[in-house]
Amino acid sequence: MAVGWAGDGAVTQQILDSIDDAVERARQNLPSGPGLTECEECGESIDERRREALKGVRLCLNCQREKEKNQKLRSL
């Protein structure tokens, strides 16, 4: 049922557009380009499986976890 000036399915389309925008922003934040074999933060070796799974990875798993933890704390 249409509400006001919105056509049928307008709300659904707005939700889908919002999801598409969020996915695109997330993709832009993914690492890209050549990855590193050693972490740019601590210098430890980055596991080969991690480098294969995440193209352009620049942090080891421990430093990535710490970075995400700090980002989460700042957003509170």
N, C-alpha and C positions, 0 to 999 in steps of 0.2 A: 504494500500500500504506500503510495506516495504521500509525503508530508510537505506542506508548503509548496515551494517552488522546485523541490528536488524530484527528479524523475524516478521511476521504478528502478531499483538496483543501485541508486546513487550512493547510498551509504555503504553498501558492499564494495562498490568500486573505490570509494575513498579509503576503506580499510585495506583493500588490496594494493592500492597505490602507496599507502603508508608503509606496508610491509616491503614492497619493492624498493622504496627509498632506503629503508633500514638495511636491507640486504646489500644494496649498492654501497652504502657508507661502510658497512663491515668489510666488504671486499676491498675497498680502498685502503683500509687499515691493515690488510694482510701484508706480510713481508713480500717484497718482490726484488728482482734483480739477483745478482750473484750472492749466494750465501757465504757464510764463513765456516771454516773448519775449527776455529777457536772463538770462544765467546768474547764479544767486544767489551764486556764488563769485567770479567774475572780472569780471562785468558785460558780457562779450562777447555779441553777438547769437546766439541759438539758431536754427539753420537751420530754415526752415519745414518741410522734409521730415522732420526729426527730431521736431518738435512734432506733426506729423500722425501719425507712426508710434508715438510714445510719449505717450499722453495723460497730462497732468500732469507732463511733464518739467520739471525745474528746473535742470539743469546742462547746459552745452555739452558737446560730445563730448570735448574735451581734459580738462576737469575731471572728467567721468565716468570716463574712463580712469585718471586719477590716483587718484581715490577707490577704484576697484576694485583697482588695483595696491597701494595702501596696505592695503586690507582683506586682500588675499591675503598680503602680507608679515606682517601681524599674526597670521594664522591658522597660520603655519608654526611 
